[in-house]
Amino acid sequence: MTPDRLTERHVRGLPVLPRPLVMGVVNVTPDSFSDGGRFLGADAAVEHGLAMLAEGADLLDIGGESTRPGATRPLATEELARVVPVITRLAEHGALVSVDTMRSEVAEAALDAGAVVVNDVSGGLADPAILRVVAERGAAYVAMHWRGHADSMQQRASYADVVGEVCDELRRRVDDALAAGVQPDRLAVDPGLGFAKTADHNWALLQRLTELDALGLPILLGSSRKSFLGALLAAPDGTPRPVLDREDANVALTTLAGLLGVWAVRVHEARASVDALKVVARWADRSVDERGFGGSGAPGKVGRDE
């Protein structure tokens, strides 16, 4: 489907297709872990976003704050200056746009500029006013599992049962969003791979992903290029695989996510994940649309396909 046709589907809630969406990451930052500085200028970021659309991305996630471990937060004025021009121009090109922010003022400006989804890695904990902004504007909202800002989050990676605790903490984030007036059909959740989690925590969440079905909401999965993949693919001397050389492993996770029927995968390279989801659709022997995707939803229970 083209972005315009997808946009028609999201009027009453989240953008939804009969298979996982491919959310392309556009980091308008100098210090993101995977591509910091490559797309800091608006022209470069817009060009990158349009290239991802051409490769098949359904949704572009524009962020102006790095959330890698140890990152320092930019001022709100800096974040606004980074993301608003990019969102404006991409929306003018017909792109379906998400803003990756924890700040209510950035969310509001991004929605004014044409964004339709607020992807909040803090789930409303960093700035509770963001929930009111989303509710008042009727936007879609992704609440991620989060335990603190980048400079301290890994100190909080302690769990007796990571899957159970992530589910419980996400449920509280969802309850707060609903209490603020966000509509249920405009909500999704993200288990927050890499955020206040060790590699073993990430793998446990992936292995038991279907347990998040208990939340009754679509699931966004963001594993692209993260350090637990670098550790898995480490050289014999223990040196982690470089960030830009982890794509093949992430495509394997995209494939598994497609089989489980998640709502969306968040990726730094669109084409490989688009191809992987085409393989999943064809393997499942479903009808194939003009882009090669199946037409009746992925097997499995995670997420939704209505």
Secondary structure as GFF3:
##gff-version 3
##sequence-region A 1 306
A	DSSP	alpha_helix	3	9	.	.	.	ID=ss1
A	DSSP	beta_strand	21	27	.	.	.	ID=ss2
A	DSSP	alpha_helix	42	54	.	.	.	ID=ss3
A	DSSP	beta_strand	59	63	.	.	.	ID=ss4
A	DSSP	alpha_helix	76	92	.	.	.	ID=ss5
A	DSSP	beta_strand	97	100	.	.	.	ID=ss6
A	DSSP	alpha_helix	104	113	.	.	.	ID=ss7
A	DSSP	beta_strand	117	120	.	.	.	ID=ss8
A	DSSP	alpha_helix	129	137	.	.	.	ID=ss9
A	DSSP	beta_strand	140	144	.	.	.	ID=ss10
A	DSSP	three_ten_helix	153	156	.	.	.	ID=ss11
A	DSSP	alpha_helix	162	180	.	.	.	ID=ss12
A	DSSP	three_ten_helix	184	186	.	.	.	ID=ss13
A	DSSP	beta_strand	187	190	.	.	.	ID=ss14
A	DSSP	alpha_helix	199	207	.	.	.	ID=ss15
A	DSSP	three_ten_helix	209	215	.	.	.	ID=ss16
A	DSSP	beta_strand	220	221	.	.	.	ID=ss17
A	DSSP	alpha_helix	227	232	.	.	.	ID=ss18
A	DSSP	three_ten_helix	243	245	.	.	.	ID=ss19
A	DSSP	alpha_helix	247	260	.	.	.	ID=ss20
A	DSSP	beta_strand	264	267	.	.	.	ID=ss21
A	DSSP	alpha_helix	270	283	.	.	.	ID=ss22
###
